Amino acid sequence: MLLRFSCNNFLSFNERACFSLLNAQGNLSADGIHAAALYGQPTSGKSNWVKALLFMSNMALHSHKHENLISETLSPFLLNANGFYAGSYFEIELLLDGTHYRYGFEVQHSGISAEWLYAAVAGNPPQPVFTRTRQRITWLSAANRVKYRPASDGTRPVWLLLSNLSRHAFAPAMTIIRFFSNSLFIMAVNQQTDQADWETAKKLLTMPNYKRIVLHWLKKTDATVAGIALAKASGGEKAGAVELREQQAMVFNRNSIRILKTPEAETQPETEFIVVKRRKPHELAPANNFVYFNAAFEEATTLKSMLNYGFLFAHALLKGATIVMDSPEKVWGVAFTRYLTALFLNSRHFASGKSLFLPHRYYIYPEFLIGIFIETAWASRK
């Protein structure tokens, strides 16, 4: 589970900003905090906090694959005269499988200037696993220094060592990368993340247990909904529902590149749709028998959002995850956000330590606090 995230010199963050989910005593207990909220006026930096976490996630997952990732996505604080040349700082603390990890890095447009990984087990003080100053890498364990020397020597200036170590079967790196890949869902409500969420929705729609949960939520939103299916349209004018065969093994890794710039041709609307089947079609006009949502490109509506993001929430219910969502009231609407919050807090699928992140963008009424920012813990402990 996510315990703490810090950053500075990124977008609107000049000084170091830290968001902590530790309890008041600073303990690492998963039961310490179930709900928290990010409050502030518009343009106060709440969405930038989400983007900072998204940047760190993409760096961990993709820095060794895309040489231009830093140059295209790093956005230092430019109101400071030294912001462009100073390093941008990112650090995350995680509690995974009983081990407390503290991992972070500093990055400039020229590459990684510093990187570190600390680990502690069963309440012991954290010990450095490795530290890095540019291309100089120091290991605490002599055995690891020898065993992973090829990975250390092969890490390029624009790569994170953690990313490269995960490819060389270094267990702590693989654990952290799995968190970023399969258990951290960042919904930044923009075209880049929407596209990845849409692709994930199309995959998970083929899984009956996921489809059942999302269909139930859709019916909560609109009582006329009778079913959902994938469909393909010719020129966007007509569509026929096409049920996909159930996959033997679920493929779940939504964190493909979500923030990189793409050629204009790749951002054009596609011809695959999720079709919402309506009840009692004989009572509706023929044109209203099906409602088409190209969920990656349309304006936010609750029904569309259920199709785009609902499968990720279903995955969190079934498997456990950390979900970071910007502006839930804009995505879901206030009433449905309250419903989802209560569902996650009271569901028998969830142990007491599980919850759900929902960063809020606008001012809200105090009684809505519980529905804003909840944290879903790491659930692969079972």
Backbone torsions as a table, in degrees:
resi	resn	phi	psi	omega
1	MET	NA	156.1	178.0
2	LEU	-79.8	127.1	179.0
3	LEU	-103.6	-41.2	-174.0
4	ARG	-158.5	147.6	175.1
5	PHE	-140.7	132.7	-178.5
6	SER	-130.9	150.3	175.8
7	CYS	-157.8	159.2	168.7
8	ASN	-156.0	166.6	-176.3
9	ASN	51.6	50.8	177.7
10	PHE	-146.7	124.9	-177.7
11	LEU	50.8	-117.3	-176.2
12	SER	-89.8	3.3	-177.6
13	PHE	-95.4	105.2	175.6
14	ASN	-87.5	-55.9	175.7
15	GLU	-84.9	164.5	-178.3
16	ARG	-68.0	129.9	177.0
17	ALA	-116.4	136.8	-176.9
18	CYS	-130.2	131.2	172.2
19	PHE	-113.9	122.5	-173.6
20	SER	-119.2	138.9	174.0
21	LEU	-109.7	12.2	173.3
22	LEU	-70.5	154.9	178.9
23	ASN	-75.6	179.2	-172.8
24	ALA	-59.8	-26.7	179.3
25	GLN	-88.0	-0.1	-179.3
26	GLY	76.8	18.4	-178.9
27	ASN	-77.9	159.6	-178.2
28	LEU	-95.3	8.7	-177.2
29	SER	-59.6	134.8	178.0
30	ALA	-65.7	-17.9	-179.8
31	ASP	-90.8	6.3	-173.6
32	GLY	-65.7	-47.2	-177.5
33	ILE	-137.0	129.7	177.6
34	HIS	-102.7	-26.9	-175.9
35	ALA	-144.8	143.8	175.9
36	ALA	-154.4	165.2	-177.4
37	ALA	-142.4	148.3	170.7
38	LEU	-103.6	113.3	-179.9
39	TYR	-107.2	158.7	174.5
40	GLY	156.3	162.4	177.2
41	GLN	-69.3	161.2	171.8
42	PRO	-53.8	144.8	-178.8
43	THR	68.7	18.1	179.3
44	SER	-89.3	-2.5	172.1
45	GLY	109.5	4.6	-178.0
46	LYS	-66.0	-44.1	178.5
47	SER	-67.3	-32.0	178.2
48	ASN	-67.5	-30.0	174.6
49	TRP	-62.5	-42.9	177.8
50	VAL	-63.7	-42.1	179.9
51	LYS	-65.8	-33.1	177.3
52	ALA	-65.7	-43.0	177.3
53	LEU	-65.4	-37.1	176.8
54	LEU	-63.6	-41.4	178.1
55	PHE	-61.4	-46.0	179.9
56	MET	-62.2	-41.0	178.6
57	SER	-60.8	-46.7	-179.9
58	ASN	-64.9	-37.3	177.3
59	MET	-62.7	-45.1	-179.1
60	ALA	-63.6	-37.2	-174.9
61	LEU	-86.4	-29.5	-165.5
62	HIS	-130.5	0.5	-175.0
63	SER	-62.3	-31.1	-178.5
64	HIS	-83.0	-5.3	-179.2
65	LYS	-104.8	-28.7	-172.1
66	HIS	-127.0	106.2	-175.8
67	GLU	-64.4	-24.9	-176.8
68	ASN	-96.6	9.5	-176.0
69	LEU	-59.5	-44.6	-179.0
70	ILE	-66.2	-49.4	-175.5
71	SER	-63.5	-29.6	-176.6
72	GLU	-90.8	-20.6	-171.8
73	THR	-123.7	-13.4	179.1
74	LEU	-76.0	126.2	-178.6
75	SER	-128.9	84.6	-179.4
76	PRO	-69.6	164.9	178.0
77	PHE	-71.6	113.7	-170.2
78	LEU	-97.2	-4.7	177.0
79	LEU	-77.6	-11.9	172.4
80	ASN	-93.8	131.9	-176.2
81	ALA	-59.1	-28.5	-178.5
82	ASN	-98.1	2.7	-174.0
83	GLY	-59.2	-40.4	-176.4
84	PHE	-67.1	-32.2	-174.9
85	TYR	-95.5	-20.2	178.8
86	ALA	-77.8	158.3	179.2
87	GLY	-77.5	144.4	172.4
88	SER	-91.9	134.6	-169.9
89	TYR	-109.1	134.5	176.6
90	PHE	-139.6	132.6	177.0
91	GLU	-145.9	139.8	-179.5
92	ILE	-131.4	143.7	173.9
93	GLU	-117.6	132.6	-175.0
94	LEU	-132.1	148.6	170.4
95	LEU	-115.9	104.4	-174.1
96	LEU	-127.5	121.7	178.0
97	ASP	53.1	39.6	176.6
98	GLY	81.9	-0.6	179.6
99	THR	-108.9	134.5	178.1
100	HIS	-94.5	115.8	179.8
101	TYR	-107.2	141.1	170.0
102	ARG	-126.8	111.6	-174.8
103	TYR	-128.3	139.8	177.9
104	GLY	-163.3	175.0	178.6
105	PHE	-159.0	159.9	170.0
106	GLU	-117.1	138.7	-173.9
107	VAL	-137.3	140.2	171.4
108	GLN	-120.8	172.1	179.7
109	HIS	-62.9	-22.4	179.2
110	SER	-80.8	-15.9	179.4
111	GLY	144.3	-166.6	-178.6
112	ILE	-81.3	122.3	-180.0
113	SER	-95.6	-23.2	178.1
114	ALA	-158.6	151.9	178.7
115	GLU	-157.3	146.3	-177.8
116	TRP	-154.2	151.4	174.8
117	LEU	-140.1	123.5	175.8
118	TYR	-118.2	149.0	179.3
119	ALA	-141.6	146.2	177.6
120	ALA	-143.9	140.4	-178.9
121	VAL	-121.7	137.5	171.9
122	ALA	53.9	45.5	173.7
123	GLY	79.1	2.4	177.5
124	ASN	-71.9	156.3	177.1
125	PRO	-64.3	143.9	-178.5
126	PRO	-64.0	140.8	178.4
127	GLN	-119.1	142.0	178.6
128	PRO	-68.9	128.8	172.7
129	VAL	-83.9	-48.2	171.7
130	PHE	-153.8	156.3	171.1
131	THR	-133.0	154.3	-176.5
132	ARG	-141.3	133.5	170.2
133	THR	-122.9	103.9	-170.7
134	ARG	53.2	-115.9	-176.3
135	GLN	-98.7	5.7	177.0
136	ARG	-94.0	118.1	-174.5
137	ILE	-116.4	130.5	-179.1
138	THR	-118.8	128.0	178.6
139	TRP	-106.8	140.7	173.8
140	LEU	-70.4	-41.2	-178.2
141	SER	-91.8	125.4	177.2
142	ALA	-64.0	-35.0	179.6
143	ALA	-64.0	-43.5	177.4
144	ASN	-65.4	-36.9	179.5
145	ARG	-59.8	-40.7	179.8
146	VAL	-75.2	-46.8	-174.7
147	LYS	-64.4	-39.2	-174.3
148	TYR	-106.5	21.4	177.5
149	ARG	-61.6	-40.8	176.6
150	PRO	-57.4	-39.0	178.4
151	ALA	-68.1	-41.4	179.4
152	SER	-63.2	-48.0	-177.9
153	ASP	-67.9	-28.3	-177.0
154	GLY	-89.0	0.4	-179.4
155	THR	-80.1	119.3	-177.5
156	ARG	-79.1	162.5	-177.8
157	PRO	-57.4	-29.4	-178.2
158	VAL	-95.2	3.1	177.9
159	TRP	-96.5	150.3	165.6
160	LEU	-84.6	135.5	176.7
161	LEU	-60.5	-37.4	179.7
162	LEU	-57.1	-43.5	-179.7
163	SER	-62.1	-43.6	-178.7
164	ASN	-69.8	-38.1	179.3
165	LEU	-64.8	-32.5	179.2
166	SER	-64.5	-27.3	177.3
167	ARG	-78.0	-14.5	179.4
168	HIS	-107.3	23.7	172.7
169	ALA	60.8	34.1	173.5
170	PHE	-82.1	113.7	-167.0
171	ALA	-55.6	-49.1	179.7
172	PRO	-59.9	-40.0	178.7
173	ALA	-64.9	-41.6	179.5
174	MET	-63.9	-38.2	179.2
175	THR	-63.5	-45.6	-179.0
176	ILE	-68.5	-40.7	178.4
177	ILE	-63.6	-38.2	176.9
178	ARG	-61.9	-37.2	176.6
179	PHE	-61.4	-50.1	-179.8
180	PHE	-62.2	-36.1	-173.0
181	SER	-80.7	-47.6	-169.2
182	ASN	-114.0	-8.2	-174.8
183	SER	-132.9	10.3	173.4
184	LEU	-123.8	107.6	-178.7
185	PHE	-108.1	112.7	-177.8
186	ILE	-106.0	115.3	-179.2
187	MET	-108.4	91.9	-174.3
188	ALA	-90.3	3.1	177.5
189	VAL	54.2	54.8	173.2
190	ASN	-142.4	171.6	-172.7
191	GLN	-62.0	-35.6	-176.9
192	GLN	-66.2	-49.5	-179.4
193	THR	-73.8	-34.3	177.7
194	ASP	-58.1	-40.1	-179.1
195	GLN	-62.3	-43.8	179.2
196	ALA	-67.0	-40.1	178.4
197	ASP	-63.9	-38.2	179.3
198	TRP	-65.0	-44.3	178.1
199	GLU	-62.8	-39.9	178.0
200	THR	-64.6	-42.3	179.9
201	ALA	-58.8	-41.0	-179.3
202	LYS	-64.8	-34.9	178.3
203	LYS	-71.4	-47.0	-174.2
204	LEU	-75.0	-18.0	176.3
205	LEU	-61.4	-24.9	-179.3
206	THR	-79.1	-7.7	-178.9
207	MET	-97.1	116.4	-173.1
208	PRO	-56.5	-39.4	-177.4
209	ASN	-67.7	-35.4	176.4
210	TYR	-70.4	-45.1	-178.5
211	LYS	-60.5	-39.0	-178.8
212	ARG	-62.2	-42.9	-179.2
213	ILE	-66.0	-47.4	-177.5
214	VAL	-65.7	-39.0	178.4
215	LEU	-63.0	-38.5	176.7
216	HIS	-61.3	-43.0	179.4
217	TRP	-66.8	-37.7	178.1
218	LEU	-61.9	-40.3	179.4
219	LYS	-66.7	-29.4	174.2
220	LYS	-65.4	-33.1	-178.8
221	THR	-80.5	-38.7	-175.9
222	ASP	-145.7	111.9	-174.9
223	ALA	-66.3	-15.6	-179.1
224	THR	-83.0	-8.2	-178.3
225	VAL	-70.0	130.1	-179.5
226	ALA	-116.0	-21.4	-178.1
227	GLY	-175.1	167.7	176.5
228	ILE	-137.6	146.1	179.7
229	ALA	-158.6	160.4	173.3
230	LEU	-80.2	146.4	177.3
231	ALA	-144.0	158.4	175.1
232	LYS	-120.1	142.1	-177.3
233	ALA	-117.3	145.1	174.7
234	SER	-97.2	110.0	-178.4
235	GLY	66.1	14.1	178.8
236	GLY	73.5	12.6	-174.7
237	GLU	-101.1	-33.4	-179.8
238	LYS	-145.5	153.6	-175.9
239	ALA	-144.0	148.8	173.9
240	GLY	-122.5	132.1	-177.0
241	ALA	-65.1	132.5	179.6
242	VAL	-126.8	107.8	176.9
243	GLU	-77.9	129.8	179.1
244	LEU	-87.8	149.6	176.4
245	ARG	-68.6	145.2	179.1
246	GLU	-65.8	133.3	178.6
247	GLN	-75.7	146.6	178.4
248	GLN	-69.2	-38.5	179.4
249	ALA	-133.8	131.8	-177.9
250	MET	-72.6	134.4	173.3
251	VAL	-99.5	118.1	-176.2
252	PHE	-137.4	97.6	171.0
253	ASN	-153.8	89.7	-174.4
254	ARG	-79.7	-12.3	-172.1
255	ASN	-85.1	49.1	166.2
256	SER	-70.6	167.9	-175.4
257	ILE	-52.2	123.9	-175.0
258	ARG	-117.5	-10.4	-171.2
259	ILE	-124.4	-8.9	179.7
260	LEU	-68.1	150.3	174.8
261	LYS	-69.4	143.8	179.8
262	THR	-127.5	153.3	176.4
263	PRO	-57.6	150.0	-176.2
264	GLU	-56.5	-35.8	-177.9
265	ALA	-62.7	-27.1	-177.2
266	GLU	-81.2	-8.5	-177.2
267	THR	-102.5	7.4	179.9
268	GLN	-76.5	148.5	-180.0
269	PRO	-56.1	137.6	179.6
270	GLU	-88.6	177.6	-175.6
271	THR	-108.4	12.1	174.1
272	GLU	-99.9	139.6	-176.4
273	PHE	-133.8	156.9	164.0
274	ILE	-98.4	125.0	-176.7
275	VAL	-97.0	130.6	174.0
276	VAL	-97.7	115.3	178.3
277	LYS	-84.4	135.0	-177.5
278	ARG	-98.3	152.4	174.5
279	ARG	-73.8	155.7	173.9
280	LYS	47.0	62.3	-177.1
281	PRO	-61.7	-25.7	180.0
282	HIS	-69.2	-16.5	178.7
283	GLU	-93.4	-4.4	-178.9
284	LEU	-111.7	155.5	174.6
285	ALA	-62.7	144.7	-178.0
286	PRO	-51.8	-36.8	-177.5
287	ALA	-67.7	-17.1	-176.6
288	ASN	-102.8	7.9	179.7
289	ASN	-64.7	-30.7	179.1
290	PHE	-131.2	142.7	175.0
291	VAL	-117.5	126.6	-174.5
292	TYR	-102.6	133.5	177.7
293	PHE	-127.4	114.7	167.9
294	ASN	-88.6	88.9	-163.3
295	ALA	-66.6	-17.0	-178.6
296	ALA	-80.0	-15.7	-169.4
297	PHE	-129.6	-13.8	-176.1
298	GLU	-82.6	164.9	176.0
299	GLU	-65.1	153.5	-176.8
300	ALA	-67.3	129.0	168.5
301	THR	-138.3	159.7	-178.5
302	THR	-61.9	-43.3	-178.3
303	LEU	-64.9	-45.3	177.7
304	LYS	-62.2	-40.9	-178.6
305	SER	-64.6	-34.8	176.8
306	MET	-62.3	-37.5	179.6
307	LEU	-72.7	-37.2	-174.8
308	ASN	-79.6	-43.3	-172.6
309	TYR	-110.1	-18.4	-173.8
310	GLY	-59.2	-32.6	-179.0
311	PHE	-68.9	-31.5	175.9
312	LEU	-68.7	-40.3	176.9
313	PHE	-65.8	-37.5	176.1
314	ALA	-62.1	-39.7	177.7
315	HIS	-63.2	-39.5	178.2
316	ALA	-63.9	-38.8	177.6
317	LEU	-64.9	-41.0	-174.3
318	LEU	-83.2	-37.2	-171.5
319	LYS	-117.7	-25.0	-174.1
320	GLY	93.8	140.4	-178.7
321	ALA	-169.7	167.8	169.6
322	THR	-106.3	118.6	-177.3
323	ILE	-110.6	125.5	175.3
324	VAL	-115.0	114.1	-177.8
325	MET	-122.5	130.2	176.0
326	ASP	-89.8	131.5	174.1
327	SER	58.0	61.1	-178.8
328	PRO	-62.0	-32.6	-179.6
329	GLU	-67.3	-26.0	177.1
330	LYS	-80.1	-35.3	-177.8
331	VAL	-77.0	-48.1	-172.1
332	TRP	-103.0	-24.8	-166.0
333	GLY	89.7	151.7	-174.0
334	VAL	-61.9	-46.8	-174.6
335	ALA	-62.2	-44.8	-176.9
336	PHE	-73.9	-30.0	174.7
337	THR	-62.1	-42.1	176.9
338	ARG	-61.3	-42.9	-179.2
339	TYR	-61.7	-47.4	-179.7
340	LEU	-62.6	-40.7	179.8
341	THR	-60.0	-48.4	179.1
342	ALA	-62.3	-37.9	-180.0
343	LEU	-61.5	-45.6	-178.0
344	PHE	-70.9	-36.2	-178.4
345	LEU	-72.0	-30.4	-173.2
346	ASN	-108.1	-5.1	-174.0
347	SER	-65.6	140.4	176.6
348	ARG	-69.8	-14.4	177.8
349	HIS	-70.7	-17.7	-170.4
350	PHE	-109.8	132.9	169.4
351	ALA	-73.8	169.9	-174.4
352	SER	-63.7	-23.4	-176.4
353	GLY	-85.8	-1.3	-176.2
354	LYS	-95.0	144.2	-179.3
355	SER	-160.1	-164.1	-168.0
356	LEU	-145.1	128.7	178.2
357	PHE	-79.3	129.2	173.4
358	LEU	-141.7	82.3	177.7
359	PRO	-66.2	135.6	-175.6
360	HIS	-104.8	143.0	-175.9
361	ARG	-94.5	-35.5	-170.4
362	TYR	-114.3	169.7	173.7
363	TYR	-63.2	145.0	-179.6
364	ILE	-138.9	169.9	177.1
365	TYR	-76.4	144.9	-176.7
366	PRO	-56.1	-35.9	-177.1
367	GLU	-68.9	-9.4	179.6
368	PHE	-93.1	5.5	-175.9
369	LEU	-54.4	-44.5	-173.6
370	ILE	-63.9	-20.5	-176.9
371	GLY	-94.9	11.3	-171.4
372	ILE	-100.2	-55.6	-166.0
373	PHE	-140.0	94.1	-177.4
374	ILE	-119.5	150.0	-175.7
375	GLU	-109.7	125.5	176.3
376	THR	-92.2	118.9	-172.9
377	ALA	-80.0	166.9	175.8
378	TRP	-63.7	122.5	-173.3
379	ALA	-112.5	8.2	-179.1
380	SER	-81.9	13.0	178.3
381	ARG	-69.2	-24.5	-176.2
382	LYS	-79.8	NA	NA
